[in-house]
């Protein structure tokens, strides 16, 4: 069954702008293969392929959440910042493009989109 509410609430915009994520002076992610997700009533988020993220710096958190418009998320932490990023490993069909990608909390890290 399709989730038409997700389609009305969420827009995905693949792009080739450079997206870099930093924690202090440490580069965590660098890509030109981002997907910008716009969700009603939430800040836009950059979803970055895991291949372009230094996953060795992150650990899986115990936090798991459910979004009726995207699915179940897994969170990731840095040694000194909990739940700095999240991923939807098996998102609902309407947002399947964000599978195997991470979004970072821009209140916890520096995000540069150029």
C-alpha positions as CSV (number, residue, x, y, z in Angstrom):
1,X,0.0,0.0,0.0
2,X,1.4,3.4,-1.0
3,X,2.0,6.1,1.6
4,X,0.5,9.0,-0.3
5,X,0.9,11.2,2.8
6,X,4.7,10.8,2.5
7,X,4.6,11.9,-1.1
8,X,2.6,15.0,-0.1
9,X,4.8,15.8,2.9
10,X,8.4,14.9,1.7
11,X,10.3,16.0,-1.4
12,X,13.7,14.6,-2.4
13,X,16.1,16.6,-4.5
14,X,19.2,14.8,-5.7
15,X,22.1,17.2,-6.5
16,X,25.8,17.5,-7.2
17,X,26.7,20.4,-5.0
18,X,29.5,19.6,-2.6
19,X,28.3,18.6,0.9
20,X,30.9,18.4,3.7
21,X,30.3,17.6,7.3
22,X,32.8,18.6,10.0
23,X,33.1,18.0,13.7
24,X,35.4,20.7,14.9
25,X,38.2,20.4,12.3
26,X,37.6,16.8,11.5
27,X,36.0,16.0,8.1
28,X,33.3,13.4,8.6
29,X,31.7,13.4,5.1
30,X,32.4,14.8,1.7
31,X,30.2,14.1,-1.3
32,X,28.8,15.5,-4.6
33,X,26.1,12.8,-4.5
34,X,23.7,14.3,-2.0
35,X,20.0,14.1,-1.7
36,X,18.3,17.1,-0.1
37,X,15.2,16.1,1.8
38,X,12.5,18.7,2.4
39,X,9.9,17.6,4.9
40,X,7.0,19.9,5.9
41,X,7.6,21.6,9.3
42,X,11.2,20.3,9.5
43,X,14.6,21.7,8.4
44,X,15.9,20.4,5.2
45,X,18.5,17.6,5.5
46,X,21.3,16.4,3.3
47,X,21.4,12.6,2.9
48,X,24.9,11.5,2.1
49,X,25.9,8.0,0.8
50,X,27.7,6.0,3.5
51,X,30.5,5.4,1.0
52,X,31.3,9.2,1.4
53,X,31.2,9.2,5.2
54,X,34.1,8.2,7.4
55,X,32.1,5.5,9.2
56,X,35.1,4.6,11.3
57,X,34.5,7.8,13.3
58,X,30.8,6.8,14.1
59,X,29.3,4.1,16.3
60,X,25.8,2.8,16.2
61,X,23.7,4.3,19.0
62,X,21.0,2.6,21.0
63,X,18.5,5.2,19.7
64,X,16.0,4.0,17.2
65,X,13.0,6.0,16.0
66,X,10.0,5.5,13.7
67,X,8.7,8.0,11.2
68,X,5.4,7.2,9.5
69,X,6.7,9.0,6.4
70,X,10.2,7.5,6.1
71,X,10.3,4.3,8.3
72,X,12.6,3.2,11.1
73,X,15.9,5.0,11.7
74,X,19.2,3.9,13.2
75,X,21.2,6.6,14.9
76,X,25.0,7.1,15.0
77,X,27.2,8.9,17.6
78,X,30.7,10.4,17.8
79,X,32.7,9.7,21.0
80,X,31.6,13.1,22.4
81,X,28.3,13.7,20.7
82,X,25.3,11.3,20.9
83,X,22.9,10.8,18.0
84,X,24.8,13.0,15.6
85,X,23.5,11.3,12.5
86,X,20.8,8.8,11.4
87,X,20.0,6.5,8.6
88,X,16.9,4.7,7.2
89,X,18.2,1.3,6.1
90,X,14.8,0.2,4.8
91,X,12.8,3.3,4.2
92,X,9.2,3.2,2.8
93,X,9.0,3.0,-1.0
94,X,8.3,6.7,-1.6
95,X,11.6,7.7,-0.1
96,X,13.6,4.6,-1.1
97,X,16.4,6.8,-2.5
98,X,17.6,7.7,1.1
99,X,18.5,4.0,1.9
100,X,22.1,3.5,2.8
101,X,22.6,7.3,3.4
102,X,23.2,9.3,6.5
103,X,21.7,12.6,7.5
104,X,23.6,14.7,10.1
105,X,22.1,16.9,12.8
106,X,23.3,20.4,11.7
107,X,22.8,21.6,15.3
108,X,25.6,19.2,16.4
109,X,28.1,19.4,13.5
110,X,29.0,21.9,10.8
111,X,27.4,21.3,7.4
112,X,28.8,23.1,4.3
113,X,26.8,22.9,1.1
114,X,28.5,24.6,-1.9
